[in-house]
Amino acid sequence: MAATGILWGAVNATENALVALNLGYEVVTDPRNARPMTFFLELPTVEAFTYNVGDITLRIRVCAPPPGNQDASDWLLTQADAIMNSAIAVTDLRPSVMIIGGGQELPTYDLTVRVAVRRN
């Protein structure tokens, strides 16, 4: 069953904004598809909500190839800067590590973004 509703709207809006940046890397929402050189969108969180308007945040995990060396850091910084230089409302930025598959560690830059969505 495909997702619907206001939370899906926030994820979809963020995915569309990332794709529109045309950075050349895939945007994924399924953690099974997160891999090096992708943008993984985590499930949103809600800080305030009325019946039809949500103040929603979600995290974009910019995933670099291992190991977490200077090459990975340079790529992460470049991608994070491109996102920050867009209309996407980044409120927080942190280096991190994402564990995928059988324990593979990916260096990441985690960007928290705010999305305002409204039910029709």
KATA-V283529 format. One record per residue. N is the residue number from 1. RES is the residue in three letters. SS is DSSP state (2 for helix, 1 for strand, 0 for the rest). PHI is phi in whole degrees, -180 to 180 (NA if undefined). Layout:
n:N res:RES ss:SS phi:PHI
n:N res:RES ss:SS phi:PHI
This chain:
n:1 res:MET ss:0 phi:NA
n:2 res:ALA ss:0 phi:-77
n:3 res:ALA ss:0 phi:-72
n:4 res:THR ss:0 phi:-142
n:5 res:GLY ss:0 phi:102
n:6 res:ILE ss:2 phi:-69
n:7 res:LEU ss:2 phi:-69
n:8 res:TRP ss:2 phi:-61
n:9 res:GLY ss:2 phi:-59
n:10 res:ALA ss:2 phi:-66
n:11 res:VAL ss:2 phi:-64
n:12 res:ASN ss:2 phi:-63
n:13 res:ALA ss:2 phi:-63
n:14 res:THR ss:2 phi:-68
n:15 res:GLU ss:2 phi:-60
n:16 res:ASN ss:2 phi:-63
n:17 res:ALA ss:2 phi:-65
n:18 res:LEU ss:2 phi:-67
n:19 res:VAL ss:2 phi:-62
n:20 res:ALA ss:2 phi:-65
n:21 res:LEU ss:0 phi:-68
n:22 res:ASN ss:0 phi:56
n:23 res:LEU ss:0 phi:-81
n:24 res:GLY ss:0 phi:91
n:25 res:TYR ss:0 phi:-124
n:26 res:GLU ss:1 phi:-73
n:27 res:VAL ss:1 phi:-104
n:28 res:VAL ss:1 phi:-124
n:29 res:THR ss:0 phi:-117
n:30 res:ASP ss:0 phi:-103
n:31 res:PRO ss:2 phi:-60
n:32 res:ARG ss:2 phi:-67
n:33 res:ASN ss:2 phi:-101
n:34 res:ALA ss:0 phi:-70
n:35 res:ARG ss:0 phi:-156
n:36 res:PRO ss:0 phi:-55
n:37 res:MET ss:0 phi:65
n:38 res:THR ss:1 phi:-129
n:39 res:PHE ss:1 phi:-109
n:40 res:PHE ss:1 phi:-101
n:41 res:LEU ss:1 phi:-97
n:42 res:GLU ss:0 phi:-82
n:43 res:LEU ss:0 phi:-64
n:44 res:PRO ss:0 phi:-75
n:45 res:THR ss:1 phi:-120
n:46 res:VAL ss:1 phi:-121
n:47 res:GLU ss:1 phi:-99
n:48 res:ALA ss:1 phi:-148
n:49 res:PHE ss:1 phi:-156
n:50 res:THR ss:0 phi:-113
n:51 res:TYR ss:0 phi:-62
n:52 res:ASN ss:0 phi:-135
n:53 res:VAL ss:1 phi:-131
n:54 res:GLY ss:1 phi:-123
n:55 res:ASP ss:1 phi:-102
n:56 res:ILE ss:1 phi:-113
n:57 res:THR ss:1 phi:-120
n:58 res:LEU ss:1 phi:-149
n:59 res:ARG ss:1 phi:-111
n:60 res:ILE ss:1 phi:-98
n:61 res:ARG ss:1 phi:-103
n:62 res:VAL ss:1 phi:-84
n:63 res:CYS ss:1 phi:-101
n:64 res:ALA ss:0 phi:-102
n:65 res:PRO ss:0 phi:-73
n:66 res:PRO ss:0 phi:-73
n:67 res:PRO ss:0 phi:-80
n:68 res:GLY ss:0 phi:-77
n:69 res:ASN ss:0 phi:-96
n:70 res:GLN ss:2 phi:-63
n:71 res:ASP ss:2 phi:-60
n:72 res:ALA ss:2 phi:-64
n:73 res:SER ss:2 phi:-61
n:74 res:ASP ss:2 phi:-61
n:75 res:TRP ss:2 phi:-64
n:76 res:LEU ss:2 phi:-62
n:77 res:LEU ss:2 phi:-61
n:78 res:THR ss:2 phi:-65
n:79 res:GLN ss:2 phi:-67
n:80 res:ALA ss:2 phi:-61
n:81 res:ASP ss:2 phi:-64
n:82 res:ALA ss:2 phi:-63
n:83 res:ILE ss:2 phi:-69
n:84 res:MET ss:2 phi:-66
n:85 res:ASN ss:0 phi:-90
n:86 res:SER ss:0 phi:-124
n:87 res:ALA ss:0 phi:-78
n:88 res:ILE ss:0 phi:-70
n:89 res:ALA ss:1 phi:-85
n:90 res:VAL ss:1 phi:-82
n:91 res:THR ss:1 phi:-111
n:92 res:ASP ss:1 phi:-158
n:93 res:LEU ss:1 phi:-145
n:94 res:ARG ss:1 phi:-146
n:95 res:PRO ss:1 phi:-71
n:96 res:SER ss:1 phi:-157
n:97 res:VAL ss:1 phi:-136
n:98 res:MET ss:1 phi:-113
n:99 res:ILE ss:1 phi:-100
n:100 res:ILE ss:1 phi:-124
n:101 res:GLY ss:0 phi:52
n:102 res:GLY ss:0 phi:-87
n:103 res:GLY ss:0 phi:101
n:104 res:GLN ss:1 phi:-67
n:105 res:GLU ss:1 phi:-96
n:106 res:LEU ss:1 phi:-110
n:107 res:PRO ss:1 phi:-68
n:108 res:THR ss:1 phi:-135
n:109 res:TYR ss:1 phi:-118
n:110 res:ASP ss:1 phi:-103
n:111 res:LEU ss:1 phi:-108
n:112 res:THR ss:1 phi:-87
n:113 res:VAL ss:1 phi:-124
n:114 res:ARG ss:1 phi:-105
n:115 res:VAL ss:1 phi:-134
n:116 res:ALA ss:1 phi:-101
n:117 res:VAL ss:1 phi:-130
n:118 res:ARG ss:1 phi:-140
n:119 res:ARG ss:0 phi:-73
n:120 res:ASN ss:0 phi:-77
